[in-house]
């Protein structure tokens, strides 16, 4: 997946094409991407953990573990 911005938004709501901001002016621009971050609902995380025989008496632990795995995968 290409993780390059498709456009840039000036801090004051001006959107431009995919041309990068000039050197030294990057702090005034926000990169815009075409794809949202992928995530799962709490129920999907619990269901997946149970599917792979990962159990805990505390659903919160399963959800936190699932979210940590998703964050690690998104770093790649």
N, C-alpha and C positions, 0 to 999 in steps of 0.2 A: 504494500500500500504506500502510495506516495504521500508523504507527510509535509509537503511544501504548501505554504499559503496560496490560495487562489486569488486573493485580493488583500488589500490593506485598508484599514479604516483609520482616518485621522482622529485624534482624541475628540475632536469637535464635530463628529458625525459625518465627515466627508469620506465617501467610499471611492476608491480608485481601482484600476485594473490590477493585474498581477505584477506590475513593475514594483520592484523593491524600493523602499525609501532610500534617500541619499545617505551616504556615510555621515555619521554625526547627528542625524535627525531621527534615528530609529526609535528613540524614547517617546516621540510624538505619535507613533503609529502602532496600531494593534493588528496582528495578523489574523486573517479570516480563513477558515478551512471549510471543506465541503462535507466532511463526515463528522457525525457526533461521536462522542466517546461511547464505547460499547460497555454496557453494564447489565446486570441481572437484578431482578426483584429479590427481596428477602426469601420469598417462597421458592423461587427458582434455585437459589443457592442451597437452601435446606434440602429440596428435592434431589439435587445433584449430589450433595454430600451423602445422603441416605442411599442413593443409587450405587455409590462406590463404597458402601459399608463404613462410612465415617459417621460416628455417632457421638453425641454429647447430651448430657441431661440439660444443658443450657443452650437453647437455640441461638442466643446472642454470640456465643463462642463460634458456632458454625458460620454465622453470618460474617463475623469479623474475619475469620480465616478465609472465607470465600472472597471477600472484598480485597484482602491483602494479596491473594493470588491474582485477581483481576488487575490490580494496580501494577504488580510486577510484570504481567503480560503486556500491559500497555506501554511499559518503558522500552520494550523491544522494537 
